[in-house]
Amino acid sequence: MATKLPETMRGQFLHAYKQPYQSRIVPIPKPLHPDDVLIKVDAASYCHTDYVLAQGQMPGLPNSFPHIGCHEFAGTTVSHSAHPSPDAAKFKIGTRVGVTGRAFHACRECFECQGSKDPIAQDEKGYSVHCTRAENNGISKDGGFAEYAVVDARQLAPIPEKLSAVETAPLMCAGITIYAALKRCQLTPGDRVAIMGAGGGLGHLGLQYATKMGFKTLGVDAADGPLNLARSLDTGAQIVDARSEKAADVVEQLGAEDGKRDLGEKGVDAVIILPESQAAFDYGMTLLKSHSKCVIVSFPEAGFHVSSRDIVFRDISIIGSLVGSNKTLREMLDFSAQHGIRAVAKSFPLSELNALVEDYHKGGGGKLVVDMALDGQ
């Protein structure tokens, strides 16, 4: 039997771009659509996209203010709509779930929902994280920086027993994004992959996933905090300070280690670009062997300058990667639980969300998470 819910909740709202969050008491939202599930939010993770959105710098901005951010969170199912769909009914009251922000109310009808050609992002027919008509929690609609949130059951993934809500929340964007990017590299165990921005929220998870997948892993960063974090992980990855080690020198070192003599066969088989820096992009491209892949996750406002010589003469493939399907999401969670992969995270109460944002700007690496339990709930 469902527990009687309070009538109001506390949330942290954006009232305008480039302004701090404001705490407000508002009515608890109601699940109205058959796919809707109301969850009690247990943990909500802060993403770089939250900052980009708050600055008014990204597509898919909120339809109106005030707005509740956060698109990577975790919670517990507390109610359904009056007539729940089969997808919603699968999540019984009390089920612990992780929530990705993508594809709230996917339309079931667009070409993506009917089956695109992307095996990493495609779910069963009738739902896609790339739905052209869907909204997104924390971006175009309210997200997880509140005590309760309405989510689409098709977004959800059950939380494995070995993971807590605080451990799960960062995996709902950072985890699935870097996991899917690694899958797009199409590597086999023993291949080399470089992760640019290896000490950040996605990067330090990527170091863990990549090494557990059996790849020879190179982590590159250019700031003390992230580099220290990357080095502190027991992954066996080679960590490179881009400020003091030139990419060309790293290529020569890898070539010598692999016994390669020709320039085109020295370096890494794939690179993942996480920073919004042209310098990071150029460094990563230099690390690549011929006929290899550059997977781009970041989306700087001005874009990246790409050399056609790399694409034509070196046969470098440039691929974009956003997130993975719900199937990939569940695979990632099970992989994380099985291999002990966790985000290095610092927790804050919901009431101190602005302090969390200040900490984010210090650039220490890892993830920052709102833990609802810290507010005494």
N, C-alpha and C positions, 0 to 999 in steps of 0.2 A: 504494500500500500504506500502511495506517495506521501511524503511528509508535507504537512501544511507549510507553505512558503510565506515569508514576509511579503509585504506589499511594496516595499521600496528597497533600493540598493544604493551603494556608493560606487561612483565611477570617477575616473580621471578624464576630463574632457579638454579637447582643443577648441578654443573659441575663435581663433584666427591663426593664420600662418605666422611663424616666427615669434610665437608667444608661448609662455610656460603653460603646462597643464593646470587645469583648475578642478578641484574636487567638488562634486555635487551629489546631492541625494535626489534620485529620480525613481519613478515607478519601474518595477522589474518588467522587462519585455515579455511578451507572450508568444508562445509558439502557435502560429496560425496556419501555416502551410502544412500539408501532409508530411513533407520531408523534414519539417522543423523539429529540433530537439532543444529544450532549454537545459543548459548545464550550469552548475555552480562552478565558477572558475577557481581552480586551486593554485595555478601558477601561470604567469604570463611573461614571455621573454621579449626583450627589446632587440630590435633588428635595425641595421643601417637604413633599411627602407622606412622605418618609423621616423628617422631623422629627415630623410629626403622628403617624405610626405609633409612633415611638419614645416618644412621650409618652402613648400609649394612648388617643388621641383620635379614632380613626376606625373605621368599620365594616370588616369583613373582616380583623380582626386575626389575627396568627399563631396557628395551632392549638396551638403549643407552643413552648417555649424549650428550647435556644438556637436563635436564628433569624438567618439571613443576609438583610440588607436589599438594596435597590436594584432598581428596576423599569425602569431605562433604561440599557442597556449594549450593548456590541458585542464581538465575538470572532471566533474562527476554528473552523470545524467540525473535530472530531477523531475522532468515532465515532458510530455509529448503534446501534439495538437489533439483536438477532439477526435479526429479521424486519421491516425497515423498511417503512413505508407508502410509497405513491408520493409523498406530500408530503415525507416525510423524505428519500427517495432523490434528490430533486432537488438537495439540498445535498451536493455531493460533498465528500470530505475536503479540507480546505484552503480552503474557501469562506469569504470574509469576510462576516459577517452582523451586522445590527443586530437587537436584541431589545427588543420592548416587553413590559411586564409582563402585559398583559391576556390573558385567555382561554387559560391553560395547560390543556390537555386539555378544550377545548370539547366538549360532549357530542354534537353533530351532530343532536340530536333535539328540543330545546326549541323554542319558537316563535321565538326569536331566530335560532337556527341554521338553522331551516327557512325563514327569510325574513321579517324584520321590515319595516316600512315606512320605515325610515330610510336614505336613499340614501347618506349620508355614512359611516355606521357599518356598513352591510351588505356582507358579502362574498358569495362564491358559496355556494349552498345547502349546508349542512353545517358551516358555521363562522361564528361571529360574536364580535366583541370584547365584546358584551353578553350572551354566553351566561350563563344563569341558574345554571348548575351548575359553571362553570369555576373554577379557582383562578388566582391571580395571583402571578407571580414577584416576590419581594421584599416581598410583603404576606401572603398566606395560605400561601405556600411560599417556599423559599429563592430568593434572587436573585443579583445580580451582584457583591457585595462579597466575592468569593472568586476563586481562580485558575481554577476550572472551574465550570460550571453545566449542568444538564440543562434544556433548553427544548423547547417544542413547535414543530415545523417550521412549523406554520401561523401562528405568531407572527412569523416571520423575514422580513427583507427583505435582499436582496443589497446590499452597500455599493458605490456607484458608485466608479469608479477615482479620481475627483478628491477623494474624502473619505477621511480617515484614521479609524481607530477612535476616537481622542480627539475628533475633530470629529463623528463620527456619534452617539456615546453620548448627548449632550444632546438630540439630535433625536428620540430614541426615546420620550420623554414630552413634554418641553417643546416640541419642534418640531412633533410631530404634533398635540399638543393645541391650540396656538395656530393652526396651519394649518387644522385642522378648524373651530375657532371662527370664523375669518375666512370660511370657506366657508358656515357657517351664517348669516352676516350677509346672504347673498344680494345682494351689491353688484355693480355694474357699474363698469368703469373711469371715473374722474371723480367717483364718489361719495365721501362723507366717512366716515371711521371714526375713532373715538377709542379708544385703548387705555389703560385705567386700570392703573397699575403698569408703565409703559413701560420702566423701567430694570431690571426684574427678569429672572429667567431666561427666562420665557415672553415678557415684554413686549418685551425688546430684540430677540428673534427676530421677534416680531410686527411691529415697526417695519420690519424688513427685508422680510418677506413682503408686508406691505400695500402698501408703496411699489412693490415690483417687480410687484405685481398691478395697479398703475395707480390705486390709491386715493389720494385726498387724506387724509393721515394726521396725526392729532393724538395726541401721546404725553404722558400726564399722570402725574406722580409727585409725591412730597411728602417726599423725603429727598435730601440732597446727593449721596451716592454714586451711587444709581440715576439721578438727574438728570444728573450728569456723564457717566455711561456713555451714556445716551440721546443726549446732545448730541454725544458723540464719534463717533457713527456717521454715516457719510456717506450718509444716506437722503433728506434733504430734508424730513423730517417736521417739523412744528411741535411744539416741546417746551414744555410748560406746567408751571410750578411751582404746584401747587394751594395751597401755603401763602400765596402772594402774589397770585394771580390768581383772582378769583371766577368760578365757572362761568357766572353770568349775564353777566358782562362779556365772557367769551370768546364766548358765544353772540352778543352784539351785534357783536363784532368780526368773527366769521365771516359774520354777516348782511350787514354792510357790504361785506365782501370779495366776497360772492356777489351783491350787489345785491338782497337780499331785504328786504321792508318789514314783513311780518306776522310776529308772534312765532312762530307755529306752523311757519313755513318756514325759520326761522333755526336754525343749529346743525349737528349731524352726523346722518348717516343710520343709523348703528349705533354702539353702544359695546360694548366687551368689558370685563367686570369681572374682574380678576385678583386684587386684594388681598382680604383677608378683613375689610375695614374698612367699616362702615356709612357713614362719611364719604365713602369712595371711591365706594360705590354711589350715594349721594345726588348726588355731584358728577357722576357719569356720567349719571344720569337727567336732570339739569338740562341737560346738553349736547345732549340729543336733540331733533330735530324731532318734530312730530306724525307719527303713522303710521310710526314707525321701530322699530328692534329693539335690545333690551338682551340681550346674550349673557353668561350667567354661567358662569364656569369655577370659581371658588373655592367652598369649602363651609365657611364658619365654623361652629363648633360650635353657636352660638346662632342661626344663620341670619341673614337680612336682613329688615328691616322694609320692606314694599313699600306704597306709597300707591296705593289703589284709584283715586284721582283721575287718576293718571298712566295707568293701564290703561284706564279708562273714558272720561275726557274728552279725553285726548291720544292714545288708541289706540296705546299703546306695547305691543309684544309682548315678553314676557320668555321667553327660551329658555335651557335648560341645554345645556352641551356638555362631554363627557368626552374621548373620543379619537376617532380615525377608524378606518376599516376598514384591512385590510392593503393593499387597493388604494390607498386614500388615503395610507397610509404610504409606499408605493413612489413615488407621485406626488410627495409632499413631498420625498423624498430626491432624486429626479431634478431637481425644481425648485431645491432647495438647491444641488446640484452645478452646474446650468446657470447660476444667477444669483450664484454665489459667496457664498451666505448661510452664515454661520458664527456659532456662539455665541462670545461673548467669555468665555473660560474660563481658570481657573487650575487647574493640575494638581498633584496630590499622589500620593505612593506609597501603596500599600495599607496599609503599616505605619503611616502617619500619618493614618488616617481620622478619628480624634478631633480632630486638629489642623484637618482640613478642616471638621469640624462647628463648631469654635470660630470659624473664619473666616466660616462661613455666618452666624453670629449677629452679625457686625459689619455686615451689611447693605450690602455694597458693590455689589450688583447682579451681573448676569451669572450664569455657571454655575461650579460647582466639580466637578472630575472626578478620579477615581482613574485614573492611568495606570500600568498594570502594569509597563511597561518601566522605570519609575523605581525599582522594587525590584530591578533588576538581572537580570530574567528575559530 
